[in-house]
Amino acid sequence: MNGKLKILSFFYLLIIIILAIFFRFWKLNEIPPGLYPDVAINGTEAFFSLKNKDFKVFYPENYGREGLMMWLIALSFKIFGVSIFSIRIVAATIGVLTVLGLYLLARELFFYDRESSEKISLLSSFFLAVSFWHTNFSRIGFRVILLPFVLVFSFYFLLRSYRKKSIFDSILAGVFFGLGFYTYTSFRMAVLILPFIFVPFWFLYKKERAQRQFLLLTSFFLLSTFFVALPIGIYFLKNPQDFISRATPVSIFKAESPIKEFLKSLILHLGMFNFHGDPNWRHNFSGKPMLFWPVGISFLIGFFISIKEVISSIKNKTFHLPSSYFLLLAWFFIMLLPGILTREGIPHSLRVAGVIPVVFLFSGMGGWWVYQILEKKLKNKSILVLISFLFLLLVLFFEFNKYFLVWAKKPEVKSEYTQEYLLMGNYLNSLPEDVERYVIVNRGGEPVSWANKIPVSAQTIMFLEIAKYGQIKSNYLLPEEVEKIKIDKKGIILLMAQDQELANKISNLFPQGNWKKEKDFWVYQINF
């Protein structure tokens, strides 16, 4: 690539990164609305980890969560202070870095075809930068956003190490891959992808009579992976119940007919990209395909190009560029398994977030293929450039409108992100400090042991109190514990859900008080 093209490519990449930053940081405090309890508990545990200097490799509460997200949130709290924004900025930053990582990975995957390499890299990273799917997970605070990030950088450095015969890159690849075990449960499937990298490169190195070098590079990768992942591996050896605690309740193997559930889940997950997507408003525009239809068509084109290249490479026994297609197809099907092997909320775009990078790589390949077809048919280059520009602009504005102007304002989204809990927390924080506060947690959720078995649904309110006071200020009780309430001077009792029978019981226990409506919830005020 000559100097002029390098500058132009850098300029395009810069625009893409700016778009990625805009899509992930604009109105980050407001969109998505509310603070979902599964995110709030990440914040509360990060706070206590930082305060007590007790960083865990695995946090067993709420079905169990790998520790890396909590560590990064704790670092963010240290820099920016404790707030919802400080949680979300971690996910947003990781999202932007993943866009850059995908560009680098695509260049490495198609290194032996330099012209296609740059175009596919730019298209893939652009589609990812503006995609609803990745943008949404980059703004919530779920630890799943770390999964695409570690995958793109692991495979980028591993492929680069084999191409450049670089031990340093092998070690870096192993560090990222090892960190993957601290990200999200689905990452464990990524181990199955490795043979689809190792085997083609073994044959390439064997052809060059450099098997020792291959073994050396692979050994450094595996050793660095092993040492980075060792602490969490030891944890799971000591606590084997935590290794599968999150996946067990929704597994197809718990169903009466596992084969039937497997086939159903397989069809739904394969169709989620172009036909019917995740029904959960928290993850997606309920039921809409995960990809904007022109990007979805590009994805299908790239997918079938990969199959064609793999078949061709098997026939011709070639392993240079086709080894990339082996990797992409293996990556796609293997990282779909965490969704396919479950039966709840399917298709489930969060469980299969590991396919996000490869889906947009396929889309970039398909987009470049269409461009080449048009280039042959259109003699006027200016028209081709105009069509390409308008297409990219269409994708940009469609995804922006879908996420920021339509989805974000849906009442279903406010409900799914439990905006009422945010309002409750803000109300409690607005009270004078001498007011005694009781929160009756009559909402469901996994009990949190360190919070006296209070369901995880209360974590949003707890986190907001921590953000203001540096501690949990209110008293949290289960409905059957209302008799424990003792208000000597002035206080309030907040019900997390409306319950007339419970409200009557509280009124009888404290006849001197009265109920007051505060936005979308009721509070019982005593001696106000």
Contacts in CASP RR format, 6 or more apart in sequence:
PFRMAT RR
TARGET T0000
AUTHOR 0000-0000-0000
METHOD contacts of the structure
MODEL  1
MNGKLKILSFFYLLIIIILAIFFRFWKLNEIPPGLYPDVAINGTEAFFSL
KNKDFKVFYPENYGREGLMMWLIALSFKIFGVSIFSIRIVAATIGVLTVL
GLYLLARELFFYDRESSEKISLLSSFFLAVSFWHTNFSRIGFRVILLPFV
LVFSFYFLLRSYRKKSIFDSILAGVFFGLGFYTYTSFRMAVLILPFIFVP
FWFLYKKERAQRQFLLLTSFFLLSTFFVALPIGIYFLKNPQDFISRATPV
SIFKAESPIKEFLKSLILHLGMFNFHGDPNWRHNFSGKPMLFWPVGISFL
IGFFISIKEVISSIKNKTFHLPSSYFLLLAWFFIMLLPGILTREGIPHSL
RVAGVIPVVFLFSGMGGWWVYQILEKKLKNKSILVLISFLFLLLVLFFEF
NKYFLVWAKKPEVKSEYTQEYLLMGNYLNSLPEDVERYVIVNRGGEPVSW
ANKIPVSAQTIMFLEIAKYGQIKSNYLLPEEVEKIKIDKKGIILLMAQDQ
ELANKISNLFPQGNWKKEKDFWVYQINF
1 9 0 8 1.000
1 114 0 8 1.000
1 118 0 8 1.000
5 118 0 8 1.000
9 118 0 8 1.000
9 122 0 8 1.000
12 122 0 8 1.000
13 100 0 8 1.000
13 103 0 8 1.000
13 122 0 8 1.000
13 125 0 8 1.000
16 99 0 8 1.000
16 103 0 8 1.000
16 122 0 8 1.000
16 125 0 8 1.000
16 126 0 8 1.000
16 129 0 8 1.000
17 96 0 8 1.000
17 99 0 8 1.000
17 100 0 8 1.000
17 129 0 8 1.000
19 126 0 8 1.000
19 129 0 8 1.000
19 130 0 8 1.000
19 396 0 8 1.000
20 95 0 8 1.000
20 96 0 8 1.000
20 99 0 8 1.000
20 100 0 8 1.000
20 125 0 8 1.000
20 128 0 8 1.000
20 129 0 8 1.000
20 130 0 8 1.000
21 96 0 8 1.000
23 129 0 8 1.000
23 130 0 8 1.000
23 135 0 8 1.000
23 138 0 8 1.000
23 399 0 8 1.000
23 400 0 8 1.000
23 403 0 8 1.000
24 92 0 8 1.000
24 93 0 8 1.000
24 95 0 8 1.000
24 96 0 8 1.000
24 135 0 8 1.000
24 138 0 8 1.000
24 139 0 8 1.000
25 89 0 8 1.000
25 92 0 8 1.000
26 404 0 8 1.000
27 404 0 8 1.000
28 85 0 8 1.000
28 88 0 8 1.000
28 89 0 8 1.000
28 92 0 8 1.000
28 139 0 8 1.000
29 84 0 8 1.000
29 85 0 8 1.000
29 88 0 8 1.000
30 408 0 8 1.000
31 139 0 8 1.000
31 403 0 8 1.000
31 404 0 8 1.000
31 408 0 8 1.000
32 136 0 8 1.000
32 139 0 8 1.000
32 140 0 8 1.000
32 282 0 8 1.000
32 408 0 8 1.000
32 413 0 8 1.000
32 417 0 8 1.000
33 408 0 8 1.000
33 413 0 8 1.000
33 414 0 8 1.000
33 417 0 8 1.000
33 419 0 8 1.000
33 422 0 8 1.000
34 414 0 8 1.000
34 417 0 8 1.000
34 418 0 8 1.000
34 419 0 8 1.000
34 421 0 8 1.000
34 422 0 8 1.000
34 460 0 8 1.000
35 84 0 8 1.000
35 417 0 8 1.000
35 418 0 8 1.000
35 421 0 8 1.000
35 422 0 8 1.000
35 460 0 8 1.000
35 463 0 8 1.000
35 464 0 8 1.000
36 140 0 8 1.000
36 282 0 8 1.000
36 416 0 8 1.000
36 417 0 8 1.000
36 418 0 8 1.000
36 460 0 8 1.000
37 418 0 8 1.000
37 421 0 8 1.000
37 445 0 8 1.000
37 456 0 8 1.000
37 457 0 8 1.000
37 458 0 8 1.000
37 459 0 8 1.000
37 460 0 8 1.000
38 62 0 8 1.000
38 142 0 8 1.000
38 456 0 8 1.000
39 87 0 8 1.000
39 140 0 8 1.000
39 141 0 8 1.000
39 142 0 8 1.000
40 459 0 8 1.000
40 460 0 8 1.000
40 462 0 8 1.000
40 463 0 8 1.000
41 61 0 8 1.000
41 62 0 8 1.000
41 448 0 8 1.000
41 456 0 8 1.000
41 459 0 8 1.000
41 463 0 8 1.000
42 65 0 8 1.000
42 69 0 8 1.000
42 70 0 8 1.000
42 73 0 8 1.000
42 87 0 8 1.000
42 141 0 8 1.000
42 143 0 8 1.000
43 70 0 8 1.000
43 73 0 8 1.000
43 77 0 8 1.000
43 87 0 8 1.000
43 463 0 8 1.000
44 459 0 8 1.000
44 462 0 8 1.000
44 463 0 8 1.000
44 466 0 8 1.000
45 59 0 8 1.000
45 61 0 8 1.000
45 70 0 8 1.000
46 70 0 8 1.000
46 71 0 8 1.000
46 73 0 8 1.000
46 74 0 8 1.000
46 77 0 8 1.000
46 87 0 8 1.000
47 74 0 8 1.000
47 77 0 8 1.000
47 82 0 8 1.000
47 463 0 8 1.000
47 466 0 8 1.000
47 470 0 8 1.000
48 54 0 8 1.000
48 450 0 8 1.000
49 55 0 8 1.000
49 56 0 8 1.000
49 70 0 8 1.000
49 71 0 8 1.000
49 74 0 8 1.000
50 74 0 8 1.000
50 77 0 8 1.000
50 78 0 8 1.000
55 67 0 8 1.000
55 70 0 8 1.000
55 71 0 8 1.000
55 74 0 8 1.000
56 67 0 8 1.000
56 70 0 8 1.000
57 66 0 8 1.000
57 67 0 8 1.000
57 182 0 8 1.000
57 231 0 8 1.000
57 232 0 8 1.000
57 235 0 8 1.000
58 64 0 8 1.000
58 65 0 8 1.000
58 66 0 8 1.000
58 67 0 8 1.000
58 232 0 8 1.000
58 235 0 8 1.000
58 236 0 8 1.000
58 239 0 8 1.000
58 242 0 8 1.000
59 65 0 8 1.000
59 66 0 8 1.000
59 67 0 8 1.000
59 70 0 8 1.000
60 239 0 8 1.000
60 242 0 8 1.000
60 245 0 8 1.000
61 446 0 8 1.000
61 448 0 8 1.000
61 449 0 8 1.000
61 450 0 8 1.000
61 456 0 8 1.000
62 446 0 8 1.000
62 448 0 8 1.000
62 456 0 8 1.000
63 245 0 8 1.000
63 246 0 8 1.000
63 249 0 8 1.000
63 446 0 8 1.000
64 242 0 8 1.000
64 245 0 8 1.000
64 246 0 8 1.000
65 143 0 8 1.000
66 143 0 8 1.000
66 180 0 8 1.000
66 181 0 8 1.000
66 182 0 8 1.000
66 183 0 8 1.000
66 184 0 8 1.000
66 185 0 8 1.000
66 232 0 8 1.000
67 143 0 8 1.000
67 182 0 8 1.000
68 143 0 8 1.000
68 146 0 8 1.000
68 179 0 8 1.000
68 180 0 8 1.000
68 182 0 8 1.000
68 183 0 8 1.000
69 90 0 8 1.000
69 141 0 8 1.000
69 142 0 8 1.000
69 143 0 8 1.000
69 146 0 8 1.000
69 183 0 8 1.000
72 90 0 8 1.000
72 94 0 8 1.000
73 86 0 8 1.000
73 87 0 8 1.000
73 90 0 8 1.000
75 90 0 8 1.000
76 86 0 8 1.000
76 87 0 8 1.000
76 89 0 8 1.000
76 90 0 8 1.000
77 86 0 8 1.000
79 86 0 8 1.000
80 86 0 8 1.000
80 89 0 8 1.000
82 466 0 8 1.000
82 467 0 8 1.000
82 470 0 8 1.000
83 467 0 8 1.000
84 463 0 8 1.000
84 467 0 8 1.000
87 141 0 8 1.000
88 139 0 8 1.000
88 140 0 8 1.000
88 141 0 8 1.000
90 141 0 8 1.000
91 137 0 8 1.000
91 138 0 8 1.000
91 139 0 8 1.000
91 140 0 8 1.000
91 141 0 8 1.000
91 142 0 8 1.000
91 145 0 8 1.000
92 138 0 8 1.000
92 139 0 8 1.000
94 138 0 8 1.000
94 145 0 8 1.000
94 146 0 8 1.000
94 149 0 8 1.000
95 134 0 8 1.000
95 138 0 8 1.000
95 145 0 8 1.000
95 148 0 8 1.000
95 149 0 8 1.000
96 138 0 8 1.000
97 149 0 8 1.000
98 128 0 8 1.000
98 134 0 8 1.000
98 138 0 8 1.000
98 145 0 8 1.000
98 148 0 8 1.000
98 149 0 8 1.000
98 152 0 8 1.000
98 357 0 8 1.000
99 125 0 8 1.000
99 128 0 8 1.000
99 129 0 8 1.000
100 125 0 8 1.000
101 125 0 8 1.000
101 149 0 8 1.000
101 152 0 8 1.000
101 153 0 8 1.000
101 156 0 8 1.000
102 121 0 8 1.000
102 124 0 8 1.000
102 125 0 8 1.000
102 128 0 8 1.000
102 152 0 8 1.000
102 357 0 8 1.000
102 360 0 8 1.000
102 361 0 8 1.000
103 121 0 8 1.000
103 122 0 8 1.000
103 124 0 8 1.000
103 125 0 8 1.000
104 121 0 8 1.000
104 152 0 8 1.000
104 153 0 8 1.000
104 156 0 8 1.000
105 152 0 8 1.000
105 153 0 8 1.000
105 155 0 8 1.000
105 156 0 8 1.000
105 159 0 8 1.000
105 357 0 8 1.000
105 361 0 8 1.000
106 117 0 8 1.000
106 120 0 8 1.000
106 121 0 8 1.000
106 124 0 8 1.000
106 125 0 8 1.000
106 361 0 8 1.000
106 364 0 8 1.000
107 117 0 8 1.000
107 118 0 8 1.000
107 121 0 8 1.000
108 156 0 8 1.000
108 159 0 8 1.000
108 160 0 8 1.000
108 163 0 8 1.000
109 117 0 8 1.000
109 159 0 8 1.000
109 324 0 8 1.000
109 327 0 8 1.000
109 328 0 8 1.000
109 361 0 8 1.000
110 116 0 8 1.000
110 117 0 8 1.000
110 120 0 8 1.000
110 121 0 8 1.000
110 321 0 8 1.000
110 324 0 8 1.000
111 117 0 8 1.000
111 163 0 8 1.000
112 320 0 8 1.000
112 321 0 8 1.000
113 321 0 8 1.000
116 368 0 8 1.000
119 368 0 8 1.000
119 371 0 8 1.000
120 361 0 8 1.000
120 364 0 8 1.000
120 365 0 8 1.000
120 368 0 8 1.000
123 363 0 8 1.000
123 364 0 8 1.000
123 367 0 8 1.000
123 368 0 8 1.000
124 360 0 8 1.000
124 361 0 8 1.000
124 363 0 8 1.000
124 364 0 8 1.000
124 365 0 8 1.000
125 360 0 8 1.000
126 392 0 8 1.000
126 395 0 8 1.000
127 295 0 8 1.000
127 298 0 8 1.000
127 360 0 8 1.000
127 363 0 8 1.000
127 364 0 8 1.000
127 395 0 8 1.000
128 134 0 8 1.000
128 356 0 8 1.000
128 357 0 8 1.000
128 360 0 8 1.000
130 395 0 8 1.000
130 396 0 8 1.000
130 399 0 8 1.000
130 400 0 8 1.000
131 291 0 8 1.000
131 295 0 8 1.000
131 356 0 8 1.000
131 360 0 8 1.000
131 399 0 8 1.000
132 284 0 8 1.000
132 285 0 8 1.000
132 290 0 8 1.000
132 292 0 8 1.000
132 399 0 8 1.000
132 402 0 8 1.000
132 403 0 8 1.000
132 407 0 8 1.000
133 284 0 8 1.000
133 290 0 8 1.000
133 291 0 8 1.000
133 349 0 8 1.000
133 356 0 8 1.000
134 148 0 8 1.000
134 356 0 8 1.000
134 360 0 8 1.000
135 399 0 8 1.000
135 403 0 8 1.000
136 283 0 8 1.000
136 284 0 8 1.000
136 403 0 8 1.000
137 144 0 8 1.000
137 145 0 8 1.000
137 283 0 8 1.000
137 350 0 8 1.000
137 353 0 8 1.000
138 145 0 8 1.000
140 282 0 8 1.000
142 350 0 8 1.000
143 183 0 8 1.000
143 184 0 8 1.000
144 183 0 8 1.000
144 184 0 8 1.000
144 186 0 8 1.000
144 350 0 8 1.000
144 353 0 8 1.000
145 353 0 8 1.000
146 180 0 8 1.000
146 183 0 8 1.000
146 184 0 8 1.000
147 180 0 8 1.000
147 183 0 8 1.000
147 184 0 8 1.000
147 186 0 8 1.000
147 187 0 8 1.000
147 353 0 8 1.000
147 354 0 8 1.000
148 353 0 8 1.000
148 354 0 8 1.000
148 356 0 8 1.000
148 357 0 8 1.000
149 183 0 8 1.000
150 176 0 8 1.000
150 177 0 8 1.000
150 178 0 8 1.000
150 179 0 8 1.000
150 180 0 8 1.000
150 183 0 8 1.000
150 187 0 8 1.000
151 187 0 8 1.000
151 190 0 8 1.000
151 331 0 8 1.000
151 335 0 8 1.000
151 354 0 8 1.000
151 357 0 8 1.000
152 357 0 8 1.000
153 172 0 8 1.000
153 173 0 8 1.000
153 176 0 8 1.000
154 173 0 8 1.000
154 174 0 8 1.000
154 176 0 8 1.000
154 177 0 8 1.000
154 178 0 8 1.000
154 180 0 8 1.000
154 190 0 8 1.000
155 173 0 8 1.000
155 193 0 8 1.000
155 197 0 8 1.000
155 327 0 8 1.000
155 331 0 8 1.000
156 173 0 8 1.000
157 169 0 8 1.000
157 170 0 8 1.000
157 172 0 8 1.000
157 173 0 8 1.000
157 174 0 8 1.000
157 176 0 8 1.000
158 169 0 8 1.000
158 170 0 8 1.000
158 173 0 8 1.000
158 174 0 8 1.000
158 177 0 8 1.000
158 197 0 8 1.000
158 221 0 8 1.000
159 197 0 8 1.000
160 166 0 8 1.000
160 169 0 8 1.000
160 173 0 8 1.000
161 167 0 8 1.000
161 168 0 8 1.000
161 169 0 8 1.000
161 170 0 8 1.000
161 172 0 8 1.000
161 173 0 8 1.000
161 217 0 8 1.000
161 221 0 8 1.000
162 197 0 8 1.000
162 201 0 8 1.000
162 204 0 8 1.000
162 205 0 8 1.000
162 214 0 8 1.000
162 217 0 8 1.000
165 210 0 8 1.000
165 213 0 8 1.000
165 217 0 8 1.000
166 217 0 8 1.000
167 216 0 8 1.000
167 217 0 8 1.000
167 220 0 8 1.000
170 217 0 8 1.000
170 218 0 8 1.000
170 220 0 8 1.000
170 221 0 8 1.000
170 224 0 8 1.000
171 220 0 8 1.000
171 221 0 8 1.000
171 224 0 8 1.000
173 221 0 8 1.000
173 224 0 8 1.000
174 220 0 8 1.000
174 221 0 8 1.000
174 222 0 8 1.000
174 224 0 8 1.000
174 225 0 8 1.000
174 228 0 8 1.000
175 224 0 8 1.000
175 225 0 8 1.000
175 228 0 8 1.000
177 190 0 8 1.000
177 221 0 8 1.000
177 225 0 8 1.000
177 228 0 8 1.000
178 224 0 8 1.000
178 225 0 8 1.000
178 228 0 8 1.000
178 229 0 8 1.000
179 228 0 8 1.000
180 187 0 8 1.000
180 190 0 8 1.000
180 229 0 8 1.000
181 187 0 8 1.000
181 188 0 8 1.000
181 228 0 8 1.000
181 229 0 8 1.000
181 232 0 8 1.000
181 233 0 8 1.000
182 229 0 8 1.000
182 232 0 8 1.000
184 353 0 8 1.000
185 246 0 8 1.000
185 247 0 8 1.000
185 338 0 8 1.000
186 335 0 8 1.000
186 338 0 8 1.000
186 339 0 8 1.000
186 351 0 8 1.000
186 352 0 8 1.000
186 353 0 8 1.000
186 354 0 8 1.000
187 354 0 8 1.000
189 334 0 8 1.000
189 335 0 8 1.000
189 337 0 8 1.000
189 338 0 8 1.000
190 334 0 8 1.000
190 335 0 8 1.000
190 354 0 8 1.000
192 330 0 8 1.000
192 334 0 8 1.000
193 327 0 8 1.000
193 330 0 8 1.000
193 331 0 8 1.000
193 334 0 8 1.000
193 335 0 8 1.000
196 326 0 8 1.000
196 327 0 8 1.000
196 330 0 8 1.000
196 331 0 8 1.000
197 323 0 8 1.000
197 327 0 8 1.000
198 218 0 8 1.000
200 319 0 8 1.000
200 322 0 8 1.000
200 323 0 8 1.000
200 326 0 8 1.000
200 327 0 8 1.000
201 214 0 8 1.000
201 319 0 8 1.000
201 323 0 8 1.000
202 211 0 8 1.000
202 214 0 8 1.000
203 319 0 8 1.000
204 319 0 8 1.000
204 320 0 8 1.000
204 323 0 8 1.000
205 211 0 8 1.000
205 213 0 8 1.000
205 214 0 8 1.000
206 214 0 8 1.000
207 319 0 8 1.000
235 242 0 8 1.000
236 242 0 8 1.000
236 243 0 8 1.000
247 338 0 8 1.000
247 341 0 8 1.000
247 342 0 8 1.000
248 254 0 8 1.000
249 344 0 8 1.000
250 342 0 8 1.000
250 343 0 8 1.000
250 344 0 8 1.000
251 341 0 8 1.000
251 342 0 8 1.000
251 343 0 8 1.000
252 258 0 8 1.000
252 261 0 8 1.000
252 262 0 8 1.000
252 265 0 8 1.000
252 341 0 8 1.000
252 342 0 8 1.000
252 343 0 8 1.000
253 341 0 8 1.000
254 343 0 8 1.000
255 261 0 8 1.000
255 343 0 8 1.000
261 343 0 8 1.000
262 340 0 8 1.000
262 341 0 8 1.000
264 343 0 8 1.000
264 346 0 8 1.000
265 339 0 8 1.000
265 340 0 8 1.000
265 341 0 8 1.000
265 342 0 8 1.000
265 343 0 8 1.000
265 346 0 8 1.000
265 347 0 8 1.000
266 340 0 8 1.000
268 276 0 8 1.000
268 346 0 8 1.000
268 347 0 8 1.000
269 336 0 8 1.000
269 339 0 8 1.000
269 340 0 8 1.000
269 346 0 8 1.000
269 347 0 8 1.000
269 348 0 8 1.000
269 352 0 8 1.000
270 336 0 8 1.000
271 277 0 8 1.000
271 289 0 8 1.000
271 347 0 8 1.000
272 278 0 8 1.000
272 289 0 8 1.000
272 290 0 8 1.000
272 347 0 8 1.000
272 349 0 8 1.000
272 352 0 8 1.000
273 289 0 8 1.000
273 290 0 8 1.000
273 291 0 8 1.000
273 296 0 8 1.000
273 299 0 8 1.000
273 359 0 8 1.000
274 289 0 8 1.000
274 291 0 8 1.000
274 293 0 8 1.000
274 296 0 8 1.000
274 297 0 8 1.000
274 299 0 8 1.000
274 300 0 8 1.000
275 289 0 8 1.000
276 287 0 8 1.000
276 289 0 8 1.000
276 347 0 8 1.000
277 284 0 8 1.000
277 287 0 8 1.000
277 288 0 8 1.000
277 289 0 8 1.000
277 290 0 8 1.000
277 347 0 8 1.000
277 349 0 8 1.000
278 284 0 8 1.000
278 286 0 8 1.000
278 287 0 8 1.000
278 290 0 8 1.000
278 345 0 8 1.000
278 347 0 8 1.000
278 348 0 8 1.000
278 349 0 8 1.000
278 350 0 8 1.000
279 286 0 8 1.000
279 287 0 8 1.000
279 345 0 8 1.000
280 286 0 8 1.000
280 345 0 8 1.000
280 348 0 8 1.000
280 349 0 8 1.000
280 350 0 8 1.000
280 416 0 8 1.000
281 407 0 8 1.000
281 410 0 8 1.000
281 412 0 8 1.000
281 413 0 8 1.000
281 415 0 8 1.000
281 416 0 8 1.000
282 413 0 8 1.000
282 416 0 8 1.000
282 417 0 8 1.000
283 348 0 8 1.000
283 349 0 8 1.000
283 350 0 8 1.000
284 290 0 8 1.000
284 349 0 8 1.000
285 402 0 8 1.000
285 406 0 8 1.000
285 407 0 8 1.000
286 412 0 8 1.000
288 402 0 8 1.000
289 296 0 8 1.000
290 349 0 8 1.000
290 359 0 8 1.000
291 299 0 8 1.000
291 359 0 8 1.000
291 363 0 8 1.000
292 395 0 8 1.000
292 398 0 8 1.000
292 399 0 8 1.000
292 402 0 8 1.000
294 391 0 8 1.000
294 394 0 8 1.000
294 395 0 8 1.000
295 363 0 8 1.000
295 395 0 8 1.000
296 363 0 8 1.000
298 362 0 8 1.000
298 363 0 8 1.000
298 364 0 8 1.000
298 365 0 8 1.000
298 366 0 8 1.000
298 367 0 8 1.000
298 370 0 8 1.000
299 359 0 8 1.000
299 360 0 8 1.000
299 362 0 8 1.000
299 363 0 8 1.000
299 366 0 8 1.000
300 362 0 8 1.000
301 362 0 8 1.000
301 365 0 8 1.000
301 366 0 8 1.000
301 367 0 8 1.000
301 369 0 8 1.000
301 370 0 8 1.000
302 362 0 8 1.000
302 363 0 8 1.000
302 364 0 8 1.000
302 365 0 8 1.000
302 366 0 8 1.000
302 367 0 8 1.000
302 369 0 8 1.000
303 332 0 8 1.000
303 362 0 8 1.000
305 325 0 8 1.000
305 365 0 8 1.000
305 366 0 8 1.000
305 369 0 8 1.000
306 325 0 8 1.000
306 328 0 8 1.000
306 329 0 8 1.000
306 362 0 8 1.000
306 365 0 8 1.000
307 325 0 8 1.000
307 329 0 8 1.000
309 321 0 8 1.000
309 322 0 8 1.000
309 325 0 8 1.000
310 322 0 8 1.000
310 325 0 8 1.000
310 326 0 8 1.000
310 329 0 8 1.000
312 318 0 8 1.000
312 322 0 8 1.000
313 319 0 8 1.000
313 322 0 8 1.000
313 323 0 8 1.000
313 325 0 8 1.000
313 326 0 8 1.000
328 358 0 8 1.000
328 361 0 8 1.000
328 362 0 8 1.000
331 355 0 8 1.000
331 357 0 8 1.000
331 358 0 8 1.000
332 355 0 8 1.000
332 358 0 8 1.000
332 359 0 8 1.000
332 362 0 8 1.000
335 352 0 8 1.000
335 354 0 8 1.000
335 355 0 8 1.000
335 358 0 8 1.000
336 352 0 8 1.000
336 355 0 8 1.000
338 351 0 8 1.000
338 352 0 8 1.000
339 346 0 8 1.000
339 347 0 8 1.000
339 348 0 8 1.000
339 351 0 8 1.000
339 352 0 8 1.000
342 348 0 8 1.000
342 351 0 8 1.000
371 384 0 8 1.000
371 388 0 8 1.000
374 384 0 8 1.000
374 387 0 8 1.000
375 384 0 8 1.000
378 384 0 8 1.000
378 387 0 8 1.000
407 413 0 8 1.000
418 457 0 8 1.000
418 460 0 8 1.000
420 519 0 8 1.000
420 520 0 8 1.000
420 521 0 8 1.000
421 457 0 8 1.000
421 460 0 8 1.000
421 461 0 8 1.000
421 496 0 8 1.000
422 460 0 8 1.000
422 464 0 8 1.000
423 518 0 8 1.000
423 519 0 8 1.000
423 520 0 8 1.000
423 521 0 8 1.000
424 439 0 8 1.000
424 460 0 8 1.000
424 461 0 8 1.000
424 494 0 8 1.000
424 496 0 8 1.000
424 521 0 8 1.000
425 460 0 8 1.000
425 461 0 8 1.000
425 464 0 8 1.000
425 465 0 8 1.000
426 464 0 8 1.000
427 494 0 8 1.000
427 518 0 8 1.000
427 519 0 8 1.000
427 521 0 8 1.000
427 523 0 8 1.000
428 437 0 8 1.000
428 439 0 8 1.000
428 461 0 8 1.000
428 464 0 8 1.000
428 465 0 8 1.000
428 473 0 8 1.000
428 474 0 8 1.000
428 494 0 8 1.000
429 464 0 8 1.000
429 465 0 8 1.000
429 468 0 8 1.000
429 469 0 8 1.000
431 437 0 8 1.000
431 492 0 8 1.000
434 489 0 8 1.000
434 490 0 8 1.000
435 490 0 8 1.000
435 491 0 8 1.000
435 492 0 8 1.000
436 475 0 8 1.000
436 487 0 8 1.000
436 488 0 8 1.000
436 489 0 8 1.000
436 490 0 8 1.000
436 491 0 8 1.000
436 492 0 8 1.000
437 473 0 8 1.000
437 474 0 8 1.000
437 475 0 8 1.000
437 491 0 8 1.000
437 492 0 8 1.000
437 494 0 8 1.000
438 474 0 8 1.000
438 475 0 8 1.000
438 476 0 8 1.000
438 477 0 8 1.000
438 485 0 8 1.000
438 487 0 8 1.000
438 491 0 8 1.000
438 492 0 8 1.000
438 493 0 8 1.000
438 494 0 8 1.000
439 458 0 8 1.000
439 461 0 8 1.000
439 474 0 8 1.000
439 475 0 8 1.000
439 476 0 8 1.000
439 477 0 8 1.000
439 494 0 8 1.000
439 496 0 8 1.000
440 477 0 8 1.000
440 478 0 8 1.000
440 479 0 8 1.000
440 482 0 8 1.000
440 493 0 8 1.000
440 494 0 8 1.000
440 495 0 8 1.000
440 496 0 8 1.000
440 502 0 8 1.000
440 506 0 8 1.000
441 454 0 8 1.000
441 455 0 8 1.000
441 457 0 8 1.000
441 458 0 8 1.000
441 476 0 8 1.000
441 477 0 8 1.000
441 478 0 8 1.000
441 479 0 8 1.000
441 496 0 8 1.000
442 478 0 8 1.000
442 479 0 8 1.000
442 495 0 8 1.000
442 496 0 8 1.000
442 497 0 8 1.000
442 499 0 8 1.000
442 502 0 8 1.000
443 455 0 8 1.000
443 457 0 8 1.000
443 458 0 8 1.000
443 496 0 8 1.000
443 497 0 8 1.000
444 455 0 8 1.000
444 457 0 8 1.000
445 455 0 8 1.000
445 456 0 8 1.000
445 457 0 8 1.000
446 455 0 8 1.000
446 456 0 8 1.000
447 453 0 8 1.000
447 454 0 8 1.000
447 455 0 8 1.000
447 456 0 8 1.000
448 454 0 8 1.000
448 455 0 8 1.000
448 456 0 8 1.000
448 459 0 8 1.000
451 458 0 8 1.000
451 459 0 8 1.000
451 462 0 8 1.000
451 472 0 8 1.000
451 476 0 8 1.000
452 476 0 8 1.000
453 478 0 8 1.000
454 476 0 8 1.000
454 477 0 8 1.000
454 478 0 8 1.000
457 496 0 8 1.000
458 476 0 8 1.000
458 496 0 8 1.000
461 474 0 8 1.000
461 496 0 8 1.000
462 472 0 8 1.000
462 474 0 8 1.000
462 476 0 8 1.000
465 471 0 8 1.000
465 472 0 8 1.000
465 473 0 8 1.000
465 474 0 8 1.000
466 472 0 8 1.000
474 494 0 8 1.000
475 485 0 8 1.000
477 484 0 8 1.000
477 485 0 8 1.000
479 499 0 8 1.000
479 502 0 8 1.000
482 493 0 8 1.000
482 502 0 8 1.000
482 505 0 8 1.000
482 506 0 8 1.000
482 509 0 8 1.000
483 509 0 8 1.000
485 493 0 8 1.000
485 506 0 8 1.000
485 509 0 8 1.000
485 510 0 8 1.000
487 493 0 8 1.000
487 510 0 8 1.000
487 526 0 8 1.000
487 527 0 8 1.000
489 527 0 8 1.000
490 526 0 8 1.000
490 527 0 8 1.000
490 528 0 8 1.000
491 525 0 8 1.000
491 526 0 8 1.000
491 527 0 8 1.000
491 528 0 8 1.000
492 523 0 8 1.000
492 524 0 8 1.000
492 525 0 8 1.000
492 526 0 8 1.000
492 528 0 8 1.000
493 506 0 8 1.000
493 510 0 8 1.000
493 523 0 8 1.000
493 524 0 8 1.000
493 526 0 8 1.000
494 521 0 8 1.000
494 522 0 8 1.000
494 523 0 8 1.000
494 524 0 8 1.000
495 502 0 8 1.000
495 503 0 8 1.000
495 521 0 8 1.000
495 522 0 8 1.000
495 523 0 8 1.000
495 524 0 8 1.000
496 521 0 8 1.000
498 521 0 8 1.000
498 522 0 8 1.000
503 515 0 8 1.000
503 522 0 8 1.000
503 524 0 8 1.000
506 524 0 8 1.000
507 513 0 8 1.000
507 515 0 8 1.000
507 524 0 8 1.000
510 524 0 8 1.000
510 526 0 8 1.000
512 526 0 8 1.000
512 527 0 8 1.000
513 524 0 8 1.000
513 525 0 8 1.000
513 526 0 8 1.000
513 527 0 8 1.000
513 528 0 8 1.000
514 524 0 8 1.000
514 525 0 8 1.000
515 522 0 8 1.000
515 523 0 8 1.000
515 524 0 8 1.000
515 525 0 8 1.000
516 522 0 8 1.000
516 523 0 8 1.000
516 524 0 8 1.000
516 525 0 8 1.000
END
